[in-house]
Amino acid sequence: MATIAQPTIRAKYALVYDEAATIAKVNDVLYFFGDDGSITLYEAALAPYLCVLGDCQTADTQQILDRLHGGPAAICTHRTMGRQ
């Protein structure tokens, strides 16, 4: 049996420039996930325009990981089946 490394993720709902978004720390990298589908790396210059609202639920964090890896179709067609 192989052990698959699970990414670490912490996600919170947020407002960035008064727009709804999710801020997530995935493997020690901060990203903004906009409701319009955009994915942006966090920069310190964004800090004054950020309002963190609260924790995301398990389903929301899984959706963030799926978006980060190209969506359901990309995930299904690019899986690797090797042993680690």
Secondary structure as GFF3:
##gff-version 3
##sequence-region A 1 84
A	DSSP	beta_strand	9	16	.	.	.	ID=ss1
A	DSSP	beta_strand	19	26	.	.	.	ID=ss2
A	DSSP	beta_strand	29	34	.	.	.	ID=ss3
A	DSSP	beta_strand	39	41	.	.	.	ID=ss4
A	DSSP	three_ten_helix	44	49	.	.	.	ID=ss5
A	DSSP	beta_strand	50	55	.	.	.	ID=ss6
A	DSSP	alpha_helix	58	68	.	.	.	ID=ss7
A	DSSP	alpha_helix	71	77	.	.	.	ID=ss8
###
